[in-house]
Amino acid sequence: MKPFSSMGRIQRVRREIRQREVEVARIEQLGSGFLKITFKGEALTDFTSDSFDDHIKFMFDNHAGESVRRDYTPRQFDCNKGELTIEFALHGDGEACNWARSAKIGQRAVIGGPRGSMIIPMDYDWHLLLGDASALPAIHRRLEELPTTAQAIVIVQLANRDDQRSFDSRAQVTTQWVETPAQLLSAVRQLPLPAGDGFVWFGGDAALAADVRRLVIEEKHVAKEATKISAYWKHGTKDFHEPREH
Ligand SMILES: Cc1cc2nc3c(=O)[nH]c(=O)nc-3n(C[C@H](O)[C@H](O)[C@H](O)COP(=O)(O)OP(=O)(O)OC[C@H]3O[C@@H](n4cnc5c(N)ncnc54)[C@H](O)[C@@H]3O)c2cc1C
């Protein structure tokens, strides 16, 4: 692990990029909108991921024989068992989510990375975690990792109520589920931010990310360094990639 710079209190870490061959070990439906797929493979015995919002490249060949690569959160991993779990949001028509829909036990894929991590400290006075379905795996992982002393406020936008879940967390967590992006913005606008130093994290649709960034920084006066607001996908664009800051 090589620390290479810091931005505010976020520690950035870079790793050698590695590709690992994996195969599907288990498939579990979560609500109607998610498939939780656990992969196994010898190559996963030294897999590591330092931050809840890391991403791996999930790679497979489509029916035309073209290589498809998409970003996914390493939701859970167990090096002893050589296992890695990804939660695929079933958003409609995308090659990766369709791959997940038709996945069978034993089916092969390749994962690359994570090539780096941005480690957000756990000791902020409060953590505001915002996102849509694509960010729910990262938010859930963060809640599992936060210590008992942490205070987390979670607002998640999900179109389907049956995708709501309870979180396993030692932290003090308050959760609000909303159905539309407008409701998420309204919930954030109305939220009185707790006292002390906090951190605001968002993952989800690019248009919503832009609105959340404006709202949090300009209206709620949170310092930019105390935010990490990422576009995970963009309406009408396949394989969207947000320009990276580094
Ligand atoms: C750091 C990071 C972590 C991520 N982690 C996860 C994760 O753990 N689980 C997860 O499900 N996704 C995650 N995503 C989002 C995922 O990479 C995208 O949703 C990706 O586009 C899905 O690929 P696809 O082939 O299914 O759809 P694409 O072929 O990329 O897109 C096809 C169409 O579907 C639309 N679309 C794509 N994603 C969504 C969506 N989520 N909701 C609605 N419409 C969509 C596009 O606008 C496009 O019109 C993450 C993204 C990033 C950057």
The ligand as an SDF file (V2000), in Angstrom:
LIG
                    3D

 53 58  0  0  0  0  0  0  0  0999 V2000
  -17.2500    3.8110   -7.9390 C   0  0  0  0  0  0  0  0  0  0  0  0
  -18.5010    3.1550   -8.4680 C   0  0  0  0  0  0  0  0  0  0  0  0
  -19.1080    2.1270   -7.7670 C   0  0  0  0  0  0  0  0  0  0  0  0
  -20.2960    1.5440   -8.2270 C   0  0  0  0  0  0  0  0  0  0  0  0
  -20.8510    0.5220   -7.5200 N   0  0  0  0  0  0  0  0  0  0  0  0
  -21.9890   -0.0530   -7.9620 C   0  0  0  0  0  0  0  0  0  0  0  0
  -22.5730   -1.1560   -7.2410 C   0  0  0  0  0  0  0  0  0  0  0  0
  -22.0230   -1.6610   -6.2560 O   0  0  0  0  0  0  0  0  0  0  0  0
  -23.7540   -1.6580   -7.7190 N   0  0  0  0  0  0  0  0  0  0  0  0
  -24.3620   -1.1380   -8.8380 C   0  0  0  0  0  0  0  0  0  0  0  0
  -25.4270   -1.6460   -9.2230 O   0  0  0  0  0  0  0  0  0  0  0  0
  -23.8330   -0.1260   -9.5350 N   0  0  0  0  0  0  0  0  0  0  0  0
  -22.6610    0.4270   -9.1400 C   0  0  0  0  0  0  0  0  0  0  0  0
  -22.0940    1.4490   -9.8500 N   0  0  0  0  0  0  0  0  0  0  0  0
  -22.8060    1.9480  -11.0330 C   0  0  0  0  0  0  0  0  0  0  0  0
  -22.5650    1.0860  -12.2810 C   0  0  0  0  0  0  0  0  0  0  0  0
  -21.1820    1.1210  -12.6280 O   0  0  0  0  0  0  0  0  0  0  0  0
  -23.3970    1.6780  -13.4430 C   0  0  0  0  0  0  0  0  0  0  0  0
  -24.7610    1.6720  -13.1220 O   0  0  0  0  0  0  0  0  0  0  0  0
  -23.1350    0.9790  -14.7600 C   0  0  0  0  0  0  0  0  0  0  0  0
  -23.4930    1.8600  -15.7990 O   0  0  0  0  0  0  0  0  0  0  0  0
  -23.9460   -0.3060  -14.9290 C   0  0  0  0  0  0  0  0  0  0  0  0
  -23.5860   -0.8900  -16.1650 O   0  0  0  0  0  0  0  0  0  0  0  0
  -24.6670   -1.5380  -17.1480 P   0  0  0  0  0  0  0  0  0  0  0  0
  -23.8800   -2.2560  -18.1770 O   0  0  0  0  0  0  0  0  0  0  0  0
  -25.7060   -2.2830  -16.3760 O   0  0  0  0  0  0  0  0  0  0  0  0
  -25.3760   -0.2750  -17.8060 O   0  0  0  0  0  0  0  0  0  0  0  0
  -24.7370    0.6640  -18.9630 P   0  0  0  0  0  0  0  0  0  0  0  0
  -24.5320   -0.1200  -20.2100 O   0  0  0  0  0  0  0  0  0  0  0  0
  -23.5760    1.3910  -18.4130 O   0  0  0  0  0  0  0  0  0  0  0  0
  -25.9310    1.6970  -19.2090 O   0  0  0  0  0  0  0  0  0  0  0  0
  -27.0860    1.3560  -19.9980 C   0  0  0  0  0  0  0  0  0  0  0  0
  -28.1970    2.3740  -19.7250 C   0  0  0  0  0  0  0  0  0  0  0  0
  -28.6220    2.2320  -18.3760 O   0  0  0  0  0  0  0  0  0  0  0  0
  -28.5460    3.4710  -17.6820 C   0  0  0  0  0  0  0  0  0  0  0  0
  -28.0550    3.1700  -16.2950 N   0  0  0  0  0  0  0  0  0  0  0  0
  -26.8160    2.7300  -15.9320 C   0  0  0  0  0  0  0  0  0  0  0  0
  -26.7580    2.5410  -14.5920 N   0  0  0  0  0  0  0  0  0  0  0  0
  -27.9980    2.8690  -14.1120 C   0  0  0  0  0  0  0  0  0  0  0  0
  -28.5590    2.8890  -12.8070 C   0  0  0  0  0  0  0  0  0  0  0  0
  -27.8650    2.5030  -11.7000 N   0  0  0  0  0  0  0  0  0  0  0  0
  -29.8620    3.2560  -12.6810 N   0  0  0  0  0  0  0  0  0  0  0  0
  -30.5890    3.6470  -13.7690 C   0  0  0  0  0  0  0  0  0  0  0  0
  -30.1090    3.6490  -15.0310 N   0  0  0  0  0  0  0  0  0  0  0  0
  -28.8180    3.2670  -15.1980 C   0  0  0  0  0  0  0  0  0  0  0  0
  -27.5440    4.3230  -18.4720 C   0  0  0  0  0  0  0  0  0  0  0  0
  -27.8450    5.6850  -18.3380 O   0  0  0  0  0  0  0  0  0  0  0  0
  -27.7350    3.8270  -19.8810 C   0  0  0  0  0  0  0  0  0  0  0  0
  -28.7960    4.5400  -20.5060 O   0  0  0  0  0  0  0  0  0  0  0  0
  -20.8920    2.0160   -9.4290 C   0  0  0  0  0  0  0  0  0  0  0  0
  -20.2680    3.0430  -10.1600 C   0  0  0  0  0  0  0  0  0  0  0  0
  -19.0890    3.6120   -9.6870 C   0  0  0  0  0  0  0  0  0  0  0  0
  -18.4310    4.7200  -10.4830 C   0  0  0  0  0  0  0  0  0  0  0  0
  1  2  1  0
  2  3  1  0
  2 52  2  0
  3  4  2  0
  4  5  1  0
  4 50  1  0
  5  6  2  0
  6  7  1  0
  6 13  1  0
  7  8  2  0
  7  9  1  0
  9 10  1  0
 10 11  2  0
 10 12  1  0
 12 13  2  0
 13 14  1  0
 14 15  1  0
 14 50  1  0
 15 16  1  0
 16 17  1  0
 16 18  1  0
 18 19  1  0
 18 20  1  0
 20 21  1  0
 20 22  1  0
 22 23  1  0
 23 24  1  0
 24 25  2  0
 24 26  1  0
 24 27  1  0
 27 28  1  0
 28 29  2  0
 28 30  1  0
 28 31  1  0
 31 32  1  0
 32 33  1  0
 33 34  1  0
 33 48  1  0
 34 35  1  0
 35 36  1  0
 35 46  1  0
 36 37  1  0
 36 45  1  0
 37 38  2  0
 38 39  1  0
 39 40  1  0
 39 45  2  0
 40 41  1  0
 40 42  2  0
 42 43  1  0
 43 44  2  0
 44 45  1  0
 46 47  1  0
 46 48  1  0
 48 49  1  0
 50 51  2  0
 51 52  1  0
 52 53  1  0
M  END
$$$$
